[in-house]
């Protein structure tokens, strides 16, 4: 009896098999594999858009919809006969991927930077900027406002007023905790503008306190980040905080 041998697998064939196996994986596994291979982290408040390929956000949405349907089933909700929740899994998946958490899956919005041709070196304040986020502990809403103070120098880049709001929305549209969110936004603005000083104050309502737990509807969280001249010069810091306080009413 003559033994038969399989033909050797060529590199091209091996790549085709690997691509086929990869395509059969859930999108979340493919994206997670790319991130792990890069050695980068993918925490709730990280942007992972560089690891997402065309069409994969739609695949992720379908995957989340399927698993959200199972969550509703485990909550003993009859989504088949209940007209109010029949499409809830689809709506929630769309909301997570395309709205409230889109800052994880989309690239940074374009920001045009202008040279400081007039050598502006006076305090500028932008705000209040309305922000919406979600607590990464319970995925409950965080609703608040941010004020940004900038002390430019002759080498600083200036950005349009609307870009502060766009960048803030991009950072906040992820599961966050407030302390880290403000620092992330400060780092981003520092890199874009390169000012002598940068200051941020954020005031927000946390629904994880208002809706659950202690159910305290009056508590707010206020925190700040001070960089450069705002950290070194107490008079400048006081001026910024006083102007912000006057605008809070």
Secondary structure, DSSP 4 states (H G I P E B T S, - for coil): -PPP-PPPPPHHHHHHHHHHHHHHS-HHHHHHHHHHHHT----TTS--GGGPPTTHHHHHHHHHHHHHHHHHHHTT--TTT-TTTTTHHHHHHHHIIIIITHHHHSPPPP--EEE-TT---SEEEEEEEEEEEEETTT--EEEEEEEEEEE--TTPEEE-HHHHHHHHHHHHSSEE-HHHHHHHHHHHHHHHH--SEEEEEEEEEEHHHHTSTT--SS--EEEEEEEEHHHH-HHHHHHHHHHHHHHH-
